[in-house]
Amino acid sequence: QVQVVESGGGLVQPGGSLRLSCAASGSIRSIRLMGWHRQAPGKQRDLVAHITSSGATTYADSVKGRFTISRDNAKNTVYLQMDSLKPEDTAVYYCKAVIGLSVTWGQGTQVTVSS
């Protein structure tokens, strides 16, 4: 069993930056992929980025060139560096860990981009 906990959300002005962290614990050796999704009010939860156990990354078109996902295997942590933030990036950001066909979600962290 795996648990994930997010941190790092907050309020930032347009054009600013934030870094989200997702720490995994439990049966971490079985994790094959970790990633970030986001959900704005009244909208579905959409993929932002993910990274596989081998380091391959995937990004949503809306964040390519602005967001970077990375991992620190020694700390069992995945990061999402978000630069050039826009008001439309405002959402609750959720971390996920995929083990086989099972997905574990974190509790979410709010990111608000506003002047």
CORJO-V820023 format. One record per pair of residues at least 12 apart in sequence whose C-alpha atoms are under 10 Angstrom apart, sorted by the first residue. I is the first residue (numbers start at 1). J is the second residue. D is the distance in Angstrom with one decimal. If there is no record, write none. Layout:
{{I;J;D} {I;J;D}}
This chain:
{{1;25;8.5} {1;26;5.7} {1;27;5.4} {1;28;8.2} {1;30;8.9} {1;31;9.8} {1;99;8.8} {1;102;9.9} {1;104;8.8} {2;24;6.8} {2;25;5.7} {2;26;4.6} {2;27;5.3} {2;28;6.3} {2;29;9.5} {2;30;8.7} {2;31;8.1} {2;96;10.0} {2;97;7.6} {2;98;9.1} {2;99;8.4} {2;103;9.3} {2;104;6.9} {2;105;9.5} {3;22;9.9} {3;23;8.2} {3;24;5.7} {3;25;5.3} {3;26;6.2} {3;27;8.5} {3;28;8.8} {3;96;9.2} {3;97;8.2} {3;104;6.9} {3;105;7.8} {3;106;7.4} {4;21;9.9} {4;22;6.3} {4;23;5.5} {4;24;4.5} {4;25;6.5} {4;26;8.9} {4;28;9.9} {4;34;9.7} {4;76;9.8} {4;77;9.1} {4;78;10.0} {4;94;9.6} {4;95;7.0} {4;96;7.1} {4;97;7.3} {4;104;7.3} {4;105;6.7} {4;106;5.2} {4;107;8.3} {4;108;9.9} {5;21;8.1} {5;22;5.4} {5;23;5.4} {5;24;6.7} {5;25;8.7} {5;77;9.5} {5;94;9.1} {5;95;7.5} {5;96;9.3} {5;105;8.5} {5;106;5.4} {5;107;6.9} {5;108;8.1} {5;109;9.3} {6;20;7.0} {6;21;5.5} {6;22;4.4} {6;23;6.6} {6;24;9.1} {6;36;9.9} {6;77;9.6} {6;78;9.4} {6;79;9.4} {6;93;8.5} {6;94;7.3} {6;95;6.4} {6;96;9.5} {6;105;9.6} {6;106;6.3} {6;107;7.2} {6;108;6.4} {6;109;6.4} {7;19;8.7} {7;20;5.8} {7;21;5.2} {7;22;6.6} {7;23;8.5} {7;79;9.7} {7;93;9.7} {7;94;9.9} {7;95;9.7} {7;106;9.9} {7;107;9.8} {7;108;8.3} {7;109;6.4} {7;110;9.2} {8;20;4.5} {8;21;6.1} {8;22;8.9} {8;79;9.6} {8;80;9.5} {8;109;7.3} {8;110;8.7} {8;111;8.6} {9;21;8.9} {9;91;9.9} {9;92;8.6} {9;93;8.1} {9;108;9.0} {9;109;5.4} {9;110;5.3} {9;111;5.0} {9;112;8.0} {10;90;9.9} {10;109;8.0} {10;110;6.1} {10;111;5.0} {10;112;6.1} {10;113;8.5} {11;90;9.2} {11;110;8.3} {11;111;6.2} {11;112;4.8} {11;113;5.9} {11;114;7.2} {11;115;9.2} {12;85;8.0} {12;86;9.4} {12;87;9.4} {12;90;9.7} {12;111;7.9} {12;112;6.3} {12;113;5.0} {12;114;6.3} {12;115;7.7} {13;84;9.5} {13;85;7.7} {13;86;8.2} {13;87;8.3} {13;112;8.3} {13;113;5.4} {13;114;5.0} {13;115;5.0} {14;83;9.5} {14;84;7.0} {14;85;5.4} {14;86;5.1} {14;87;6.3} {14;88;9.6} {14;89;9.5} {14;112;9.5} {14;113;5.8} {14;114;6.0} {14;115;6.5} {15;82;9.9} {15;83;7.0} {15;84;4.2} {15;85;4.9} {15;86;6.4} {15;87;9.1} {15;113;8.7} {15;114;9.7} {15;115;9.9} {16;82;8.3} {16;83;6.1} {16;84;5.5} {16;85;5.5} {16;86;8.3} {16;113;8.3} {16;114;9.8} {17;66;9.5} {17;67;9.4} {17;81;7.5} {17;82;5.4} {17;83;4.4} {17;84;6.3} {17;85;6.2} {17;86;9.8} {17;113;9.6} {18;67;9.7} {18;80;8.2} {18;81;6.2} {18;82;5.2} {18;83;6.8} {18;84;9.4} {18;85;8.3} {18;111;8.6} {18;113;10.0} {19;67;9.4} {19;68;9.4} {19;69;9.7} {19;79;6.8} {19;80;5.6} {19;81;4.4} {19;82;5.9} {19;83;8.6} {20;36;9.4} {20;69;9.4} {20;78;8.3} {20;79;5.5} {20;80;5.0} {20;81;6.5} {20;82;7.9} {20;93;8.7} {20;94;9.9} {20;95;9.3} {20;109;8.5} {20;111;9.3} {21;36;10.0} {21;69;9.9} {21;70;9.7} {21;71;9.4} {21;77;6.7} {21;78;5.9} {21;79;4.6} {21;80;6.5} {21;81;8.8} {21;95;8.6} {21;109;9.8} {22;34;8.9} {22;35;8.8} {22;36;8.9} {22;71;9.3} {22;76;8.4} {22;77;5.4} {22;78;5.1} {22;79;6.3} {22;80;8.5} {22;94;9.0} {22;95;6.3} {22;96;8.5} {22;97;9.6} {22;106;8.3} {22;108;9.9} {23;71;9.9} {23;72;9.7} {23;75;7.6} {23;76;5.9} {23;77;4.4} {23;78;6.6} {23;79;8.8} {23;95;9.1} {23;106;9.5} {24;75;8.5} {24;76;5.6} {24;77;6.1} {24;78;8.3} {24;95;9.6} {24;96;9.4} {24;97;8.0} {24;106;9.5} {25;75;9.7} {25;76;7.3} {25;77;9.1} {27;99;9.2} {28;73;9.9} {28;76;7.6} {28;97;9.0} {28;99;8.9} {29;53;9.3} {29;76;9.7} {29;99;9.2} {30;53;9.4} {30;97;9.7} {30;98;8.5} {30;99;5.8} {30;100;7.9} {31;52;8.6} {31;53;7.1} {31;97;6.4} {31;98;5.7} {31;99;4.8} {31;100;7.8} {31;102;9.8} {31;103;9.6} {32;51;8.8} {32;52;5.8} {32;53;5.0} {32;54;8.3} {32;97;7.7} {32;98;5.9} {32;99;5.8} {32;100;7.2} {32;101;9.9} {33;50;6.9} {33;51;5.8} {33;52;4.2} {33;53;5.6} {33;54;8.7} {33;55;9.0} {33;56;9.3} {33;57;9.6} {33;96;8.3} {33;97;6.0} {33;98;5.2} {33;99;7.4} {33;100;9.2} {33;103;9.5} {34;49;8.8} {34;50;5.6} {34;51;5.6} {34;52;6.4} {34;53;8.0} {34;57;9.8} {34;69;9.7} {34;70;9.9} {34;71;9.0} {34;77;9.3} {34;78;7.3} {34;79;9.9} {34;95;7.3} {34;96;5.5} {34;97;4.5} {34;98;6.2} {34;99;9.2} {34;103;9.4} {34;104;9.5} {34;105;9.9} {35;47;8.0} {35;48;7.6} {35;49;5.6} {35;50;3.8} {35;51;6.0} {35;52;8.4} {35;57;9.2} {35;58;9.1} {35;59;9.7} {35;69;8.0} {35;70;9.6} {35;78;7.7} {35;79;8.9} {35;80;8.7} {35;94;8.3} {35;95;5.7} {35;96;5.3} {35;97;6.7} {35;98;8.6} {35;105;9.7} {36;48;5.4} {36;49;5.4} {36;50;6.1} {36;51;9.2} {36;59;9.6} {36;69;8.7} {36;78;9.3} {36;79;9.2} {36;80;7.8} {36;93;6.6} {36;94;5.6} {36;95;4.6} {36;96;6.2} {36;97;9.1} {36;105;9.4} {36;106;9.7} {36;108;9.7} {37;49;7.0} {37;50;8.6} {37;60;9.7} {37;91;9.5} {37;92;8.4} {37;93;5.8} {37;94;5.2} {37;95;6.5} {37;96;7.7} {37;105;9.6} {37;108;9.3} {38;89;8.6} {38;90;8.7} {38;91;5.9} {38;92;5.5} {38;93;4.3} {38;94;5.8} {38;95;8.7} {38;108;8.6} {38;109;9.3} {38;110;9.3} {38;111;9.4} {39;89;9.5} {39;90;8.6} {39;91;5.2} {39;92;5.3} {39;93;6.6} {39;94;8.0} {39;108;9.4} {39;110;9.6} {40;88;8.7} {40;89;8.4} {40;90;6.6} {40;91;4.3} {40;92;6.3} {40;93;8.8} {40;110;9.7} {40;111;9.8} {41;90;9.2} {41;91;7.2} {41;92;8.6} {43;91;9.6} {45;91;9.4} {45;92;9.0} {45;93;9.0} {45;94;8.8} {46;60;8.6} {46;93;9.6} {46;94;9.7} {47;59;7.7} {47;60;6.4} {47;61;10.0} {47;93;9.7} {47;94;9.5} {48;60;5.2} {48;61;8.6} {48;62;8.2} {48;63;7.1} {48;64;9.2} {48;67;8.7} {48;68;9.9} {48;69;9.4} {48;80;9.4} {48;93;8.8} {48;94;9.5} {48;95;9.9} {49;61;9.7} {49;63;8.4} {49;64;9.1} {49;67;8.3} {49;68;8.1} {49;69;6.7} {49;70;9.9} {49;80;8.3} {49;95;9.8} {50;68;9.7} {50;69;6.9} {50;70;8.9} {50;78;9.3} {50;80;9.4} {50;95;9.4} {50;96;8.8} {50;97;9.5} {51;69;7.0} {51;70;7.2} {51;71;7.9} {51;78;8.5} {51;97;10.0} {52;71;9.5} {52;97;9.9} {52;98;9.3} {53;71;9.2} {53;73;9.3} {55;69;9.8} {55;70;8.1} {55;71;8.0} {56;70;9.7} {57;69;7.3} {57;70;8.5} {62;88;9.7} {62;89;9.1} {63;82;8.5} {63;83;9.3} {63;84;9.6} {63;85;9.2} {63;86;10.0} {63;89;8.8} {65;82;9.7} {65;83;8.7} {65;84;9.3} {66;81;8.3} {66;82;6.2} {66;83;5.2} {66;84;6.0} {66;85;7.7} {67;80;6.7} {67;81;5.5} {67;82;4.5} {67;83;6.0} {67;84;8.4} {67;85;8.9} {68;80;5.7} {68;81;5.0} {68;82;6.6} {68;83;8.5} {69;81;6.4} {69;82;8.8} {78;95;8.8} {79;95;9.7} {80;95;9.7} {85;111;10.0} {85;112;9.5} {85;113;6.8} {85;114;9.4} {86;112;9.2} {86;113;6.1} {86;114;8.0} {87;111;9.8} {87;112;7.4} {87;113;4.7} {87;114;5.9} {87;115;8.8} {88;112;9.0} {88;113;7.6} {88;114;9.4} {89;111;7.6} {89;112;7.5} {89;113;6.7} {89;114;9.8} {90;110;7.8} {90;111;5.4} {90;112;4.6} {90;113;5.5} {90;114;8.3} {91;108;9.6} {91;109;8.5} {91;110;6.1} {91;111;5.6} {91;112;6.6} {91;113;8.9} {92;107;9.4} {92;108;5.9} {92;109;5.4} {92;110;4.4} {92;111;6.0} {92;112;8.5} {93;106;9.1} {93;107;8.9} {93;108;5.3} {93;109;5.2} {93;110;6.2} {93;111;6.9} {94;106;5.8} {94;107;6.7} {94;108;4.4} {94;109;6.6} {94;110;9.0} {95;107;8.0} {95;108;6.9} {95;109;8.9} {96;108;9.7}}
